């Protein structure tokens, strides 16, 4: 059970503990106030009684001295008349005692008849009488018995004592006043609580809510993609804010790591595919060379034969096709090639102009490659041709004239080729296998264009970035310049 | 009973004192003893207006808290008229003449009631109150002092020792209160006051029980000082005895619980005079 309380969500725990604390403080304060009030009240009321008694003693002295019972009766009776009872006067009655400690007159003749000896009024009164006999005549006596609180004041003037005025209070005569005070204190506590508790609850929930959200996000971490950002959830820079920042940092790192992993997997796959296809191509290339040589020999030296004349071209074309595909798979970056010049880019534009016209494409070329590139011209021309051809195919939507933009920027450190088109976005499924052979296979090509491009860029230690959304697809090839990067050491 | 000290203490004047009353005519000063009238200022004001209109002179009521105070005022020539109880009247005979006697239930008579708290259902006469606390109205009251003591003497008891404790309340109304609130076990009061209170404050009188009604005595009279001019005396007597003849006068009389006034007859007070003489003789006897 205890454990369950501690297991509660902060959303409840913080307000709950706060409430407990506030209630405890309020209770303690109220209790201490009431204890203090109880003491003060008792003292004050007795003091008040004492004051009243002393005033009455002065007033009563003469009537008593003159044995004027009625006048004395009227005086002791006055505080208890219906009209005159002040709210703070809580004595139950007044008894005027003569020198022999018998009732001279009292405010309630029924309970305390005239002439009754004090001791006969009850055990507490008897106790008081004993006390009165024991002390000097001029001293006041306070007796707190279980049933009654008695205050006896001497009736004395010019050192002549003629009796006592006895103020009779019911035991706990201060209770009604105390109850009133206590009730008021409780009411105020209640009011304070009714203000503080909701504030505490609101504040507690407010404190706990971001923690709760953070906890939820942490829980969700790894299960599915968490929301990109939390920063708007908690804009402050306290410990919690730092926690949020740390979470964000961690999230960013994790996302990056995941992307890196995905890229690595993809690169591995492509590398494996590259090795496989190169291996197969090599294996095919050797017998293919023999076959083509044999075919040439047959064409040159064999006697003319109608059957041969008829099928030899088929063989020739088939072998040529195989050679082309094998050559495409076998991307060779080794061997010398002259460095790229700006006019190589212009050549590609000239080469592809008919295709663009055929497709009615509006294209833009921005050739800033310069003549200082230290990259092989042949391979780059191939890369550019592949990318622009793809762009020409993809550009345009719903019968509208397409747009293609080609940008070549040669810099000190690297060369950037950008090819953009305004066609439909590349489907997500295709995006995953974009650079694998035969992926983009369609009626216009064998699907090796991007594969070859990728192989070339890889071998040149470059990078291809693809952005694709509806109406805007951009391939950007970044290739590092310089002798150190080219010719590359690695080869397929 | 420390009467002198008390007299010295109580010097309350409700209306302006005679010495200060100036103006074109000397006001007629009427002394009142503590009866019902003490707290009925509106009634007194109406009566004053009534008398002034008919007498043509200003009228001042002079209230005192005990019979003896009023009696002293007469002796000091500071009153012209006084409404005295019958006992003070017989004591004051050398200074005053009988002016009128009020009529109660058509007769100039009243009684003394012996009352006890209503819870005391046992007592049948004053003899049952031996050793108890007894409240006297005033040492100069007939019904509230002289008569009960006279009864005790007749019974062969000494009024001085018969009761356990006695005290004065200085008015019949307060004597009734003392019994009603159980301060005293008994009291003797004027029938006039008790009957009037029974109508005005039945809660007070119902807390008491009348044990005995005395025989009838002459009602407390209004007296004039001896040196009051005869003309004024006669005018006053006529005005008072004619009060019941007009509506305004009847209204005031009704509020006084009276039927009217008749010219005083000294014979009404012969019995109280005898009682007073007997009491005086007894006091003298006790003194020696």
Interface residues (C-beta under 8 A of the other chain):
Chain A: X62 X66 X67 X68 X69 X70 X73 X77 X105 X109 X110 X113 X114 X115
Chain B: X1 X2 X5 X6 X9 X133 X135 X164 X165 X167 X168 X169 X170 X174 X178 X181 X182 X183
